[in-house]
Amino acid sequence: MKKICIIGGGFGGLSAAIRLSRSGLAAECVLIDKKATSDFLPTLPDCLGRGISPDCLAYKIEDICKKTGFKFIEEEVAAVDTEKREISTGNSRLNYDYLIIASGSETNFYGNENIRKCAYKLDDVADAENIIKKLKENDYRTYVIGGGGYTGVEVATNLRIFLNKSKRSGRIAVVERAPSILGPIPEWMKGYVSSNLRRLNVDIFINSQIERIEERKVHISGGKVFDDAIVIWAAGVKTAGFIQDLNVKKNPQGRVEVDEYLRLSESCFVIGDAAYIKHKEMFLRMAVQFSIAQGNCAAQNVITSIKGKPLRKYRPVDLGYIIPMANNRSCGSVLGVNLKGLLPTAFHFIMCIYRSWSWKKRFCIVKRLLT
């Protein structure tokens, strides 16, 4: 009997597990994740402003494993040896015949220990709960967001909604080291988002970076100092440590370059945020829609490999993307159509509700959005 392992219980990993369970394949299946829950990351910033309960966004991986016939191991992967087909954790070693790496990404502090210790990140439900607790306990004068990407913009708009609901004043500042926010997206989106941030009295500091944090004092480049401030760090992500240690071709974030079948090696597939996939002379961005599709494709290729049949090439379908903002002035491109305002906000939450792992969690999100 073949042994199939999946590392990671996010969108890609769970999609692969479900696809494998529906195949009828006789195999020993194991899912490994360092956390007990699969957290619904796209709506984490909405816990701050819209008041979505973090409990609505956490689903027990063990429950899905029971439904799919997987054994769940709650441990952090320390290393993977693709030649020996071996996975090492802090407590054990596991051999496999086929491996799907779907370990996602995590906040990148770029080696800055001061920021890692003093700033707050938003990687999972526990992080959201921690930030909410700090916001409720403290009335800061300044709220500094490190990074002007998608997450930074979402956090900034949700913070303003939180302050308005709490009837508090406070300065919100987005600090971005690049010449503009939101990286390589169309200029009309950058302009629209920047205009909306100004509408919400959010300051944007480009060509700037946070240099150090001293208790509640934040120093940024150019000699600017924010007093009585909290920092939420959203300035980039990287892959897990065991992927960083693999001696294979990777991009600067540590994403592993795979072939058209999502393979790193004959028996190892890499998907989601952990994978760097070339399509039409470009590399795919990190997105939930791609992670889910890649999970299904990788699982199917494991099945066909075991059966000795030809593998299926991964052919991405890009439905578009949305930059959701908490005052409902979102923007994006869906199926090639540019959208602004309430409609893209609605599309964003419709897809989030659809992709949630249970009806109970879906109802929880809907209930909060309607109150």
Phi, psi and omega per residue, in radians:
M1 nan 2.283 -3.126
K2 -1.291 2.599 3.097
K3 -1.945 2.138 -3.121
I4 -1.995 2.228 3.121
C5 -2.041 2.490 3.020
I6 -2.137 2.249 3.055
I7 -1.804 1.986 3.097
G8 1.997 2.228 -3.119
G9 -1.923 0.625 3.066
G10 -1.595 -2.741 -3.087
F11 -1.022 -0.845 -3.092
G12 -1.171 -0.827 -3.107
G13 -1.091 -0.767 -3.126
L14 -1.244 -0.617 3.063
S15 -1.089 -0.719 3.093
A16 -1.124 -0.729 -3.137
A17 -1.099 -0.748 3.138
I18 -1.136 -0.733 3.130
R19 -1.110 -0.739 3.128
L20 -1.125 -0.692 -3.105
S21 -1.163 -0.483 -3.115
R22 -1.529 -0.046 -3.070
S23 -1.424 -0.353 -3.059
G24 1.341 0.160 -3.109
L25 -1.237 2.325 3.084
A26 -1.453 1.785 -3.095
A27 -2.672 2.708 3.020
E28 -1.567 2.059 -3.024
C29 -2.028 2.341 -3.097
V30 -2.301 2.379 3.019
L31 -2.070 2.280 -3.100
I32 -2.056 2.273 3.054
D33 -2.639 2.539 -3.124
K34 -1.331 -0.245 3.136
K35 -1.974 2.728 3.141
A36 -1.428 -0.313 -3.056
T37 -2.122 2.673 2.951
S38 -1.710 2.039 -3.033
D39 -1.740 2.375 -3.085
F40 -1.447 1.579 -2.969
L41 -1.145 -0.597 -3.047
P42 -1.041 -0.399 -3.119
T43 -1.934 0.215 3.103
L44 -1.009 -0.782 3.129
P45 -1.049 -0.471 -3.112
D46 -1.258 -0.210 3.029
C47 -1.153 -0.492 -3.077
L48 -1.356 -0.874 -3.032
G49 -1.720 -0.866 -3.096
R50 -1.361 -0.220 3.073
G51 1.377 0.334 3.049
I52 -1.108 2.251 -3.112
S53 -1.195 2.299 3.080
P54 -0.964 -0.498 3.115
D55 -1.075 -0.465 3.122
C56 -1.213 -0.292 -2.962
L57 -1.911 0.046 -3.120
A58 -1.998 2.220 -3.135
Y59 -2.186 2.288 -3.084
K60 -1.181 2.145 3.125
I61 -1.102 -0.618 3.129
E62 -0.986 -0.659 -3.133
D63 -1.125 -0.753 3.112
I64 -1.189 -0.663 3.129
C65 -1.103 -0.668 3.097
K66 -1.098 -0.684 -3.131
K67 -1.229 -0.547 -3.059
T68 -1.713 -0.085 3.140
G69 1.395 0.299 3.102
F70 -1.535 2.611 2.924
K71 -1.537 2.320 -3.137
F72 -1.816 2.262 3.073
I73 -2.070 1.994 -3.132
E74 -1.595 1.427 3.121
E75 -2.549 2.732 3.100
E76 -1.545 2.290 3.115
V77 -1.306 2.253 -3.137
A78 -1.698 -0.577 -3.094
A79 -2.813 2.680 3.034
V80 -2.278 2.259 3.084
D81 -1.960 1.803 -3.062
T82 -1.292 -0.364 3.096
E83 -1.330 -0.774 3.107
K84 -1.457 -0.166 -3.068
R85 0.971 1.015 -3.038
E86 -2.365 2.410 3.079
I87 -1.991 2.275 3.096
S88 -1.943 2.305 2.994
T89 -2.021 -3.067 3.123
G90 -1.172 -0.354 -3.037
N91 -2.073 -0.266 -3.016
S92 -2.767 3.041 3.027
R93 -2.222 2.402 -3.124
L94 -2.191 2.362 3.022
N95 -1.670 2.695 -3.141
Y96 -2.496 2.782 2.969
D97 -1.667 -0.648 3.093
Y98 -2.410 2.473 -3.106
L99 -2.292 2.361 2.986
I100 -2.032 2.020 3.116
I101 -1.621 2.039 -3.117
A102 -2.386 0.822 -2.972
S103 -1.449 0.016 3.035
G104 1.192 -2.622 -3.111
S105 -2.424 2.931 3.132
E106 -2.497 2.854 -3.108
T107 -1.013 2.388 3.125
N108 -1.846 2.044 3.094
F109 -1.685 0.056 3.057
Y110 0.937 0.625 3.081
G111 1.351 0.084 -3.132
N112 -1.510 1.730 -3.080
E113 -1.174 -0.559 3.125
N114 -1.094 -0.811 3.139
I115 -1.215 -0.700 3.132
R116 -1.018 -0.680 -3.098
K117 -1.410 -0.532 -2.974
C118 -1.810 -0.370 -3.118
A119 -1.645 2.867 3.098
Y120 -1.868 2.412 3.117
K121 -1.908 3.024 -3.108
L122 -2.390 1.127 -3.112
D123 -1.599 -0.459 -3.039
D124 -2.720 -3.100 -3.095
V125 -1.077 -0.677 3.133
A126 -1.068 -0.680 3.094
D127 -1.122 -0.741 3.123
A128 -1.079 -0.750 3.124
E129 -1.101 -0.673 3.135
N130 -1.133 -0.772 3.131
I131 -1.145 -0.761 3.131
I132 -1.029 -0.744 3.121
K133 -1.058 -0.780 -3.141
K134 -1.147 -0.689 3.139
L135 -1.137 -0.657 -3.134
K136 -1.301 -0.532 -3.104
E137 -1.451 -0.412 -3.018
N138 -2.246 2.460 3.056
D139 -1.878 1.530 -3.076
Y140 -1.332 2.704 3.038
R141 -1.442 -0.550 -3.076
T142 -2.383 2.441 3.119
Y143 -2.105 1.920 -3.027
V144 -1.818 2.219 3.072
I145 -1.885 2.080 3.086
G146 -1.481 1.886 3.131
G147 1.984 2.228 -3.119
G148 -1.900 0.639 3.054
G149 -1.536 -2.867 -3.110
Y150 -0.955 -0.888 -3.075
T151 -1.138 -0.723 3.119
G152 -1.036 -0.744 3.116
V153 -1.139 -0.779 3.126
E154 -1.065 -0.772 -3.140
V155 -1.098 -0.770 -3.120
A156 -1.040 -0.812 -3.117
T157 -1.191 -0.631 3.109
N158 -1.224 -0.596 3.069
L159 -1.106 -0.707 3.124
R160 -1.126 -0.703 3.093
I161 -1.119 -0.703 3.097
F162 -1.051 -0.816 -3.122
L163 -1.132 -0.709 3.120
N164 -1.105 -0.764 3.133
K165 -1.142 -0.605 -3.126
S166 -1.468 -0.035 -3.119
K167 0.997 0.777 3.097
R168 -1.995 2.688 2.969
S169 -1.773 2.865 3.127
G170 2.907 2.512 3.119
R171 -1.514 2.361 3.067
I172 -2.020 2.243 -3.084
A173 -2.284 2.233 3.032
V174 -1.736 2.180 -3.107
V175 -1.956 1.996 -3.068
E176 -2.163 2.222 -3.072
R177 -1.347 -0.348 3.134
A178 -1.383 2.975 3.138
P179 -1.239 -0.193 3.102
S180 -2.691 2.835 3.071
I181 -1.392 2.804 2.966
L182 1.189 0.246 2.966
G183 0.940 -2.415 -2.987
P184 -1.519 0.958 3.051
I185 -1.840 2.893 -3.116
P186 -0.994 2.562 -3.080
E187 -1.094 -0.548 -3.132
W188 -1.131 -0.600 3.101
M189 -1.204 -0.769 3.116
K190 -1.024 -0.776 3.141
G191 -1.126 -0.725 -3.135
Y192 -1.132 -0.808 3.136
V193 -1.121 -0.783 3.135
S194 -1.046 -0.731 3.113
S195 -1.098 -0.710 3.135
N196 -1.195 -0.659 3.097
L197 -1.107 -0.699 3.082
R198 -1.122 -0.666 3.095
R199 -1.025 -0.601 -3.139
L200 -1.591 0.177 -3.127
N201 1.016 0.764 3.045
V202 -1.808 2.146 3.130
D203 -1.455 2.497 3.119
I204 -2.086 2.159 3.096
F205 -1.975 1.797 3.099
I206 -1.620 2.912 -3.071
N207 0.906 0.622 -3.084
S208 -2.381 2.781 3.074
Q209 -2.616 2.691 3.071
I210 -1.326 2.169 -3.084
E211 -1.627 -0.729 3.098
R212 -2.864 2.804 3.123
I213 -2.173 2.240 3.107
E214 -2.126 1.743 -3.052
E215 0.932 -1.920 -3.120
R216 -1.877 0.419 3.105
K217 -2.029 2.255 -3.053
V218 -2.076 2.167 3.126
H219 -1.782 2.203 3.038
I220 -2.051 2.862 -3.073
S221 -1.021 2.626 -3.094
G222 1.569 0.072 3.097
G223 1.477 0.115 3.134
K224 -1.319 2.392 3.130
V225 -2.254 2.285 3.044
F226 -1.836 2.143 3.100
D227 -1.620 2.701 3.092
D228 0.863 1.005 -2.999
A229 -2.176 2.689 2.985
I230 -2.047 2.547 -3.129
V231 -2.046 2.224 2.977
I232 -1.939 2.116 -2.982
W233 -1.684 2.099 3.140
A234 -2.465 0.751 -2.980
A235 -1.674 0.297 3.095
G236 2.450 2.908 -3.116
V237 -2.309 2.908 3.061
K238 -2.524 2.929 3.102
T239 -1.446 2.982 -3.106
A240 -1.103 2.768 -3.082
G241 -1.006 -0.689 -3.088
F242 -1.183 -0.479 3.070
I243 -1.314 -0.688 3.090
Q244 -0.998 -0.544 -3.088
D245 -1.442 -0.204 3.136
L246 -1.209 2.350 3.141
N247 -1.542 1.205 -3.131
V248 -2.397 3.014 -3.127
K249 -1.266 2.202 -3.103
K250 -2.424 2.812 3.036
N251 -1.567 3.109 -3.086
P252 -1.046 -0.461 3.090
Q253 -1.364 -0.173 -3.100
G254 1.613 0.173 3.106
R255 -1.262 2.359 -3.037
V256 -1.460 2.253 3.092
E257 -1.352 2.217 -3.093
V258 -2.081 2.953 3.132
D259 -1.528 -3.020 -3.058
E260 -1.193 -0.192 3.082
Y261 -1.777 0.110 -3.113
L262 1.289 0.391 -3.108
R263 -1.631 2.434 2.883
L264 -1.618 -0.675 3.056
S265 -2.528 -3.126 -3.083
E266 -1.006 -0.569 -3.052
S267 -1.995 0.043 -3.062
C268 -2.181 2.180 3.102
F269 -1.976 2.543 3.134
V270 -2.233 2.314 -3.039
I271 -2.412 2.995 3.045
G272 1.175 -2.564 -3.110
D273 -1.124 -0.332 3.139
A274 -1.372 -0.237 -3.044
A275 -1.876 2.598 3.098
Y276 -2.078 1.848 -2.928
I277 -2.039 2.174 3.138
K278 -1.507 2.340 3.125
H279 -2.567 2.090 3.131
K280 0.953 0.867 3.090
E281 1.164 0.185 3.073
M282 -2.284 2.860 3.091
F283 -1.832 2.417 -3.085
L284 -1.175 2.465 3.046
R285 -1.308 2.910 3.043
M286 -1.295 2.221 -3.121
A287 -2.801 2.521 -3.134
V288 -1.030 -0.746 -3.086
Q289 -1.035 -0.662 3.127
F290 -1.261 -0.687 -3.133
S291 -1.056 -0.776 -3.129
I292 -1.122 -0.827 -3.135
A293 -1.114 -0.685 3.125
Q294 -1.193 -0.607 3.068
G295 -1.054 -0.780 3.107
N296 -1.124 -0.748 -3.111
C297 -1.162 -0.790 -3.135
A298 -1.099 -0.746 3.120
A299 -1.083 -0.755 3.118
Q300 -1.090 -0.653 3.132
N301 -1.252 -0.527 3.002
V302 -1.126 -0.780 -3.139
I303 -1.059 -0.844 -3.113
T304 -1.196 -0.549 3.077
S305 -1.102 -0.795 3.137
I306 -1.112 -0.623 -3.127
K307 -1.472 -0.067 3.118
G308 1.295 0.459 -3.132
K309 -1.822 2.861 -3.128
P310 -1.122 2.533 3.126
L311 -1.340 2.785 3.127
R312 -1.793 2.299 3.082
K313 -1.261 2.510 3.061
Y314 -1.435 2.123 3.130
R315 -2.097 1.748 -3.065
P316 -1.167 2.488 3.010
V317 -2.036 2.045 -3.081
D318 -1.724 1.889 3.134
L319 -1.396 -0.223 -3.120
G320 2.059 -2.969 -3.129
Y321 -2.659 2.734 -3.105
I322 -2.326 2.445 2.990
I323 -1.807 1.712 -3.088
P324 -1.378 2.375 3.096
M325 -2.215 2.457 -2.872
A326 -1.189 -0.257 3.074
N327 -1.628 0.256 3.070
N328 1.212 0.250 3.012
R329 -1.750 1.110 -3.118
S330 -1.464 3.016 3.062
C331 -2.663 2.830 3.126
G332 2.983 -3.024 3.103
S333 -2.292 2.091 -3.119
V334 -2.117 2.074 -3.115
L335 0.935 0.635 3.089
G336 1.468 0.009 -3.133
V337 -1.797 2.197 3.114
N338 -1.357 2.314 -3.067
L339 -2.258 2.571 3.078
K340 -2.408 2.629 2.981
G341 1.603 -2.474 -3.029
L342 -1.243 -0.626 -3.065
L343 -1.031 -0.873 3.094
P344 -1.120 -0.527 3.051
T345 -1.076 -0.789 3.130
A346 -1.087 -0.778 3.111
F347 -1.026 -0.750 -3.138
H348 -1.007 -0.850 -3.082
F349 -1.317 -0.524 3.052
I350 -1.065 -0.777 3.126
M351 -1.199 -0.632 3.103
C352 -1.124 -0.766 3.132
I353 -1.139 -0.747 -3.141
Y354 -1.082 -0.677 -3.056
R355 -1.517 -0.075 3.106
S356 -1.123 2.705 -2.939
W357 -1.456 -0.202 -3.133
S358 -2.654 2.756 3.107
W359 -1.123 -0.573 3.127
K360 -1.115 -0.765 3.134
K361 -1.187 -0.667 3.109
R362 -1.081 -0.794 -3.141
F363 -1.101 -0.645 3.137
C364 -1.076 -0.756 3.136
I365 -1.180 -0.813 -3.125
V366 -1.047 -0.780 -3.117
K367 -1.028 -0.733 -3.099
R368 -1.232 -0.661 -3.139
L369 -1.171 -0.476 -3.099
L370 -1.574 -0.078 -3.138
T371 -1.810 nan nan
